[in-house]
Amino acid sequence: MFDIDEQKIAKVVAGFHVPVRPEILSKIDNLMNEEDPNIEAVANLISSDVGLSATILKIINSPLYGMNRRISEIKQAVMMLGLNTINSLVTATLLKQSFTGKASISLERFWDDANDIANAMIFIGNKVKNNIPLEMLYTIGLFHNCGIPLLALKYTDYKEVLIEANTANEDFIAVEEKHYRTNHAVLGYYISSSWHLPKEICYLILRHHDNSYLTSSVDSEYKIAFATLKAAENIVERAKRFNYAPMWQESEGLLLDILGISSVDYADLEADFAEVF
């Protein structure tokens, strides 16, 4: 479906401290790959980490997730939502915990924004009813910019470069490339690959600043996920800073067509999110 020079990317990333995939994810994979996965064993493994299980329950019980009843324990969550959903939520949650050190930007603010976008993707997924798994949307929302903290941990001037990239007429990726000969999309692709995310999601992360993705040969499911990401970025930007997200205004028509909604539907969606947010 696509051709990526993995060796070239690995060489570029070699100078960065890429967070190692936590052992608990390998243990969950082993349990899930059994012929008859033991739900209780998976639930007990997650529950053994009190902080992790509390975070998962908080996500699931958020109004944006749209559950009809409150879930009070991980086993109940696994039984209601399934192993794949819980595994995706655990993976995304652990990602945030894996970036440590002194960064040139506020990592707390960065993850707050990433979490808002991930939740907005769930909100849109519930409203639009496009049958894209909510855990897939949440994972994309949290992972899509995960190369940014990697740059901020390595380069003391990254905050200034980030401001330049957000305000210049030049493409965001081009600004990073000009300064560092790499960019957060490439780094995000490498992190998501090393954390064993599906290749299609890794590729979406690699191209999430590239609107030509929407006219490429990827499956419609991932084009819808891409459009959901762009809509989520915009409704969060509108709710928090009253601005438009990059790429939104010039691509709104195409993105809404892919989501299967009108501009009026989108305006209602934006208003509903701002009220819940």
C-alpha positions in Angstrom: 0.0 0.0 0.0 2.9 2.4 0.7 6.6 2.4 0.5 8.7 3.7 3.4 12.4 3.5 3.9 12.5 2.1 7.4 16.3 2.1 7.5 16.5 5.8 6.6 13.9 6.7 9.3 15.8 4.6 11.9 19.0 6.4 11.0 17.3 9.8 11.5 15.8 8.8 14.8 19.0 7.3 16.2 20.0 10.5 17.9 16.8 10.7 19.9 15.8 9.0 23.1 12.7 7.1 22.0 10.6 5.8 24.9 10.7 2.0 25.2 7.4 0.2 24.9 6.4 -0.8 28.5 6.6 -4.5 29.5 3.0 -4.5 30.6 1.9 -4.1 26.9 3.9 -7.2 25.9 2.2 -9.1 28.7 -1.2 -8.0 27.6 -0.3 -9.0 24.0 0.7 -12.4 25.2 -2.6 -12.9 27.0 -4.6 -11.6 24.1 -2.8 -13.9 21.6 -3.8 -17.0 23.5 -6.4 -19.2 21.8 -9.0 -18.4 24.4 -7.9 -15.1 26.0 -8.5 -14.9 29.7 -10.4 -11.6 30.3 -9.9 -11.8 34.1 -6.2 -12.2 33.7 -6.0 -9.1 31.5 -8.1 -7.1 33.9 -6.0 -8.2 36.9 -2.8 -7.2 35.1 -4.1 -3.7 34.4 -5.7 -3.4 37.8 -2.3 -4.2 39.4 -1.3 -0.7 38.3 -3.6 1.5 40.4 -2.7 4.7 38.6 -3.1 3.2 35.1 -6.5 1.5 35.9 -7.8 4.8 37.5 -6.9 6.7 34.3 -8.5 4.1 32.1 -11.8 4.3 34.1 -11.7 8.1 34.0 -11.4 8.0 30.2 -14.2 5.5 29.8 -16.6 7.4 32.2 -16.0 10.7 30.5 -19.2 12.3 29.1 -17.3 12.5 25.8 -17.1 8.7 25.6 -20.9 8.4 25.7 -21.3 5.4 28.0 -24.9 4.7 29.2 -23.7 3.5 32.7 -20.8 4.2 35.0 -18.0 1.6 34.9 -16.4 1.1 38.3 -13.7 -1.6 37.7 -11.4 -2.7 34.9 -12.9 -6.2 34.6 -16.3 -4.7 34.0 -14.7 -2.3 31.4 -13.0 -5.2 29.6 -16.3 -7.2 29.4 -18.3 -4.3 28.2 -15.8 -2.8 25.7 -13.7 -5.7 24.7 -10.0 -6.5 24.9 -9.0 -4.4 21.8 -10.5 -1.3 23.2 -8.9 -1.6 26.6 -5.6 -2.5 25.1 -5.7 0.7 22.9 -6.6 2.9 25.9 -3.8 1.3 28.0 -1.3 1.9 25.2 -2.3 5.5 24.7 -2.2 6.2 28.5 1.2 4.7 29.0 2.6 6.7 26.1 2.0 9.9 28.1 3.9 8.5 31.1 6.9 7.5 29.0 8.2 11.0 28.2 10.3 12.3 31.0 13.1 14.8 31.4 13.5 18.6 31.0 11.9 19.8 27.8 11.9 23.2 26.1 8.0 23.2 26.1 5.5 22.3 28.8 4.9 18.6 28.4 1.9 18.9 30.7 0.3 21.4 28.4 1.2 19.3 25.3 -0.5 16.2 26.7 -3.5 18.3 27.8 -3.9 19.4 24.2 -3.3 15.8 22.9 -5.9 14.4 25.4 -8.4 17.1 24.4 -8.0 16.1 20.7 -8.2 12.4 21.5 -11.5 13.0 23.4 -12.8 15.2 20.7 -12.2 12.4 18.2 -14.3 10.1 20.4 -17.0 12.8 20.6 -17.1 13.1 16.8 -17.0 9.4 16.3 -20.0 9.0 18.6 -21.9 11.8 16.9 -21.1 11.0 13.3 -21.7 7.2 13.6 -19.1 6.3 11.0 -18.3 2.9 12.6 -14.7 3.7 13.1 -13.7 2.0 16.4 -13.5 4.7 19.1 -10.3 3.2 20.6 -8.7 3.7 17.1 -9.7 7.4 17.1 -8.5 7.9 20.7 -5.1 6.3 19.9 -4.6 8.5 16.8 -5.5 11.6 18.8 -2.9 10.9 21.4 -0.2 9.5 19.1 -0.4 11.8 16.1 1.9 14.6 17.6 4.0 12.4 19.8 7.2 13.4 17.9 6.8 16.9 19.3 7.9 16.1 22.9 10.8 14.1 21.5 12.1 17.2 19.7 11.4 19.4 22.8 13.5 17.0 25.0 16.4 17.1 22.6 16.5 20.7 21.4 16.5 23.7 23.8 15.3 26.0 21.1 12.3 23.9 20.0 9.8 26.2 21.7 10.9 29.0 19.4 10.8 26.7 16.4 7.3 25.6 17.4 6.1 29.2 17.6 7.6 29.8 14.2 6.0 26.7 12.7 2.6 27.8 14.1 2.7 31.3 12.8 4.8 31.2 9.6 3.2 31.0 6.1 5.6 28.1 5.6 4.5 24.5 6.1 4.8 23.2 9.7 6.9 20.2 8.7 9.1 22.3 6.4 10.0 24.6 9.4 11.1 21.7 11.5 13.1 20.2 8.6 14.9 23.5 8.1 16.1 23.6 11.7 16.7 19.9 12.5 16.6 17.9 9.2 13.8 15.8 10.6 10.2 16.5 11.8 7.7 15.4 14.4 5.7 13.3 11.9 8.7 11.1 11.1 9.5 10.8 14.8 5.8 10.0 15.5 5.8 7.3 12.9 8.9 5.7 14.4 7.5 5.8 18.0 4.1 4.4 16.9 5.8 1.6 14.9 8.1 0.7 17.8 5.0 0.6 20.1 3.5 -1.9 17.6 0.6 0.2 16.5 -1.1 -1.0 13.2 0.9 0.0 10.2 -2.0 1.9 8.7 -2.2 4.1 11.8 1.6 4.7 11.8 1.3 5.8 8.1 -1.5 8.2 9.0 0.6 9.7 11.7 3.5 10.1 9.2 1.3 12.0 6.9 -1.1 13.8 9.2 0.1 17.2 7.9 -0.3 16.1 4.3 -3.8 16.6 2.7 -2.8 14.5 -0.3 -3.3 11.6 2.0 -7.1 12.1 1.4 -6.7 11.4 -2.3 -4.2 8.5 -1.9 -5.0 4.8 -2.2 -5.5 4.2 1.6 -8.7 2.6 2.7 -11.7 4.8 3.3 -11.7 3.9 7.0 -8.3 5.7 7.5 -9.4 8.7 5.4 -12.4 9.0 7.7 -10.0 8.8 10.7 -7.8 11.5 9.1 -10.8 13.8 8.6 -12.0 13.1 12.2 -8.5 14.1 13.4 -8.6 17.4 11.5 -12.2 18.1 12.7 -11.1 17.3 16.3 -8.1 19.6 16.0 -10.3 22.4 14.8 -13.1 22.1 17.4 -10.5 22.0 20.2 -8.7 25.0 18.8 -12.0 26.8 18.5 -13.1 25.9 22.0 -9.8 26.7 23.7 -8.3 29.6 21.7 -11.1 30.7 19.3 -8.8 30.1 16.3 -8.9 27.8 13.3 -6.6 24.8 13.2 -4.0 24.6 10.4 -5.4 23.0 7.2 -9.0 23.4 8.3 -10.3 26.4 6.3 -8.7 25.4 3.0 -9.8 21.8 3.3 -13.1 22.0 5.2 -15.3 21.0 2.3 -13.3 17.9 1.4 -13.0 16.8 5.1 -16.7 17.2 5.7 -17.5 15.2 2.5 -15.4 12.4 3.8 -17.1 12.6 7.2 -20.5 12.6 5.5 -21.8 15.7 7.2 -22.8 19.2 6.0 -21.3 22.5 7.2 -24.5 23.0 9.3 -24.0 19.6 10.9 -20.4 20.5 11.7 -21.4 23.8 13.2 -23.8 21.9 15.5 -21.1 19.5 16.3 -18.7 22.3 17.2 -21.3 24.0 19.4 -22.2 20.7 21.2 -18.5 20.0 21.9 -17.9 23.5 23.3 -20.8 23.0 25.7 -19.5 19.6 26.9 -15.9 20.8 26.9 
